[in-house]
Amino acid sequence: MARIAVASAVYLGDVAPYIPVATRLARADHDVTFVAPEGFRSVLEPEPFRFVPYGLDSSPAAMHADPEHARLMRHPYRNTARLGAYWHHRTFAADPERALASLSSGFDGADVVVSHPTMCSITIPVARSVGARVVAGQLFPMMIPTEHWSPPLGSRARRFPRPVNRLLWRTLRRMTARTFGDDVLNEVRAEYGLRPLVGNAGWAWTEADRTVVLVSPAYYGDGAPDWPASVVWGGFSIWPGPTGARIDDELEEYIADGEPPVVVTLGTSATTGAGERFAAIAAGVRDAGIRTVLLVGDTANLAAVADHPAARTFAPLAPLLPRCRAAVVSGALGGIATALTAGVPVVVHPQLFDQLWHARRVEELGVGLAARTPRQVISAVRRIVADPGFAHRAADLGARLRTEDGAAVLADVAAGLASART
């Protein structure tokens, strides 16, 4: 039996992919600790591993209660750099000592640490201090540097000449260093005996012993030939929802009483003040004779959709999606992965930078459409429902995705590193 710690923070899409990994390891009789913000306690405590609260509560509930987060999320594209600085402050810079102390407590005695890639900027120094090896669960393969294409510029990476690509990656790295506070992070590295690093938040994961990409190669495409040898493909890691979560009886009756609905869910990053957006989408889709299930995330959004018979803050997507004809998602990895693995076509209504990339990718694969405004969402839903080609292509891709298991790959890599250490 090995001692394995898992660490992640911020939105549910950042935490959820690691829950099935930790569960697999715990059920294989490893001693597993999950370090995450206090706001995730109700989700993580029922699972078969130990929950240790991270020192700063950078969870959706805590951030949605912050007027600054609400202000920034009203215009997420315009505020990309400010959001990066905000996340850095909420997850670390507001109280570095408290953050590091909670990681030290959670990692005490660990043989291996499994980490969100951005959190590697702080998890790796602490893990090295306790003698643990590190596996990064990479959620953003579009952000793995390569000289073969550029960083994502808007919704896509470009294949410029290699010197240009290298320059663009270096520029991004310097920008990351400023946005995510390299000065503070390198002070921490110095305290732990590590050399300074440029662009900690975006590049620290490259110091992990192994990296498992928690995205399907059938979805992403081929990786670059110059990716580090320590990087391996895993596939999507899909969390089925909280232990014991089920579709309530009223929602079951609604789903059964008519044509399969379209589920509208925007994840936890995009739900701040989104009630009117949910209402507008539902009304426009209803006018086309299409039923919807609204998963609005934040209870504050319910007032705007109070007259909708199938509006909920949450319902487990895994049992819900196979009964739906399409899904409207933010483009966060969890929603994309769950919908496409279920074989359901998607409308991606992106809010953040990686979601722009996913919005374009589903269009390239012919399994969905991108939509920047509620009006475009309505039009895209109508088009997908009217064109069975989307459903056929999504079903074909889903069949391939269901042969993969990123959680199992990451769990096996972590257990293997622990075994080699002991």
C-alpha positions, 0 to 999 in steps of 0.5 A: 500500500502506498500513500498518495496525495491528490491536489487541485482547486478553483472550479469543479472542472479543475477538481472533478477529473481527479476524483475518479483517480483518487477513488480508484487508488483508494479502492486499490487499498492505497492510502489516499488524501485529497487536498482541495478548497473547503467549498468542495468538502460536501463533494469529496468527504463521501468518497473513499479517501481522506479530505484535507481542506486547502488553506485558501477557499478558492472554490466556486461557492467562495468565488461566486460570493465575491463581487470582484469575481462577478465583475470579472466574469461579466467580460471574461475574454476582456479580463483574461489577464485580470482573471489569471491574477485573481485566481493566483491571489485566491489560490495562493498569493492572499496567504502563501504560508497558510496555503503551503502549510495545508499542502505540507499537512496533506502531503505528509508521508506521501510517496506520490502527489497527483497534481493539477498542472497549474497547481504544480507551481506550489505542489512540486516544491512541497512534494519534493520537500517530503520526498514524494514523486509527482504526476501531473494530470494535464487538462490543457494539452493545447498549452504543452509547448512545441516548436511545431505550432504556436500557443492558442491564438484565440480559438486555434494554434497556428503552424508558423515557421518553427522560429516564430512558434518558439518566439510566441511560446517564450512570449507567452511564458514571460506573460504568464510569469507576470500574470501569475506572480513569479516573484512570489512563487520563486521566493517559495522555490528558493525556500525549498531549495529549488532554482527560479523558474520563468512562468511557474503557473504554466511551466512548473508541471514540466518538472513532474516525474510523469505527466498524463494527458487527461484528454482523449487523443481521439478528440485532441489529435496527435501530440507534437513529436517534441513533447517531453518523453515523460508525457503520456496519453490517458484519455478523458477522466469522467466523474459521474457525480457525487456518491449517491447523486440521482435524477430526482423523480420530478425531473425523471417524469419531465424527461420521460414525458416528451421528446428527448430534451436539450440539457443546458449547463455552463459549468461552475466558471460561467454561472456567476449572474447567468440566470438571464442567460439561461432564461433567454436560451430556454425561451428561444429553444422552446419557441422552436418546440425543443424542450430543455433541462437547465442546470444553472449551477448557482442557486442565485440563477434560479429566480430567473428560471423559476417558471421552468419545470426542469431547472435545477442547480445540479443533476448528475450528467452521466445518467442524464446525457444519454437521454438528451438530444444535445447539450449546451456546455461552456466548453469546460473539459468536464462537460465536453468529455461527459457529453461526447463520451455519451455520444451527444452533440454539443453547442459550446458557449465559451467563457474562458481561453481553453473553452475557445479552443474546445469550441473550435475543436468540436466544429472541426470534428463535426460533433458540435457548434460554437456560439458566443451569444445566447442568440447564437446558442439558440440558432446552433441548438436548432441546427443540431436538432435538425441535422442528424449528421451531428448526432451520428458523428457524435455517436461514432466519436463516443464509441471510441471515447468509451474504450479509453479511461484516463482515470485508470491510466493516471491511477496506474502511473501514480501507483507505479511510481509509488511502487518504484519508490518503495 
